[in-house]
Amino acid sequence: MKKYEVEITEEAEAFLEELKESSRKKFIKVFSKVELGFITKDDFKKLKGEDNLWEFRIQDNNTWYRIFAFIINEGGKEIATIVAINGYNKKGDKTPSSEIEKAKRLKKEFIS
């Protein structure tokens, strides 16, 4: 089973700090599950139509929260790095394009 390491950027960390403790704990639990290779589409899912853009997903008190991420697998190492780049409160069925564009920009900045 492939293992992962989750790296949290300052932007994602700032988002987590704004959340209620219960929501923050749920994200930490999801990060831990993913690091161990226990990945479900309810917890961590690839965004359709996007190149290497994923989202960590939680629900807390009827509110959905997402943190965008991308995967770096340097040289096919056994442990890949998942970089959590930014988060948002999902209010509707569709992911806002402005949030996707922000995630793409942050991903590009991180990689360069």
C-alpha positions in Angstrom: 0.0 0.0 0.0 1.4 3.4 -1.0 2.1 5.8 1.8 1.9 9.5 1.8 3.2 12.4 3.7 0.9 15.5 4.1 2.6 18.9 4.0 0.5 21.9 5.0 1.4 25.3 3.5 1.0 28.5 5.4 -2.2 29.3 3.5 -3.8 26.0 4.4 -2.6 26.3 8.0 -4.2 29.7 8.3 -7.5 28.2 7.0 -7.3 25.4 9.6 -6.7 27.9 12.4 -9.9 29.8 11.4 -12.1 26.6 11.8 -13.8 25.4 14.9 -11.8 22.9 16.9 -14.2 20.0 15.8 -13.6 20.8 12.1 -9.9 21.1 12.6 -9.8 17.7 14.3 -11.7 16.1 11.5 -9.2 17.4 9.0 -6.3 16.1 11.1 -8.0 12.7 11.2 -8.4 12.7 7.4 -4.7 13.7 7.0 -3.7 10.8 9.2 -5.9 8.3 7.3 -4.5 9.4 4.0 -0.9 9.3 5.2 -1.5 5.7 6.2 -2.9 5.0 2.7 -6.5 4.6 3.7 -8.0 6.8 1.0 -11.7 7.1 0.3 -13.3 9.5 -2.1 -15.3 10.8 0.9 -12.0 12.0 2.4 -9.7 12.8 -0.5 -10.8 13.1 -4.0 -9.3 14.2 -7.4 -11.1 17.2 -9.0 -12.6 16.2 -12.3 -11.0 17.9 -15.3 -8.1 19.2 -13.3 -4.5 18.1 -13.6 -3.2 16.8 -10.2 -5.6 18.9 -8.1 -7.2 17.1 -5.3 -9.3 18.0 -2.2 -9.4 16.9 1.3 -13.1 16.8 2.3 -14.9 17.0 5.7 -18.4 17.8 6.9 -19.0 19.3 10.3 -22.5 20.4 11.5 -24.0 20.4 8.0 -21.2 22.5 6.6 -18.7 21.1 4.0 -15.1 22.2 4.1 -12.4 21.5 1.5 -8.7 21.9 1.4 -7.1 21.7 -2.1 -3.9 19.7 -2.5 -1.6 18.2 -5.1 0.7 15.2 -5.1 4.4 15.2 -5.6 6.0 11.9 -6.2 9.7 12.7 -6.5 11.4 10.1 -8.6 8.9 7.4 -7.8 9.7 7.2 -4.1 7.7 4.9 -1.9 6.3 7.8 0.0 4.7 10.6 -2.0 4.1 14.1 -0.6 0.6 15.6 -0.7 0.8 19.4 -0.4 -2.3 21.0 1.2 -2.4 24.5 -0.4 -5.6 26.3 0.6 -9.1 25.7 2.0 -12.6 27.0 1.7 -16.2 26.5 3.0 -18.2 24.7 0.3 -21.6 26.3 0.1 -23.1 24.8 -3.0 -22.9 21.8 -5.2 -20.3 23.2 -7.5 -16.8 24.1 -6.5 -16.4 27.8 -7.2 -14.1 28.4 -10.2 -12.4 31.3 -8.2 -11.3 28.8 -5.5 -10.0 26.4 -8.2 -8.0 29.2 -9.9 -6.6 30.3 -6.5 -5.5 26.7 -5.8 -3.9 26.5 -9.3 -2.0 29.8 -8.7 -0.8 28.6 -5.2 0.2 25.3 -6.6 2.3 27.0 -9.4 3.9 29.3 -6.8 4.8 26.4 -4.6 6.3 24.4 -7.4 8.5 27.3 -8.7 
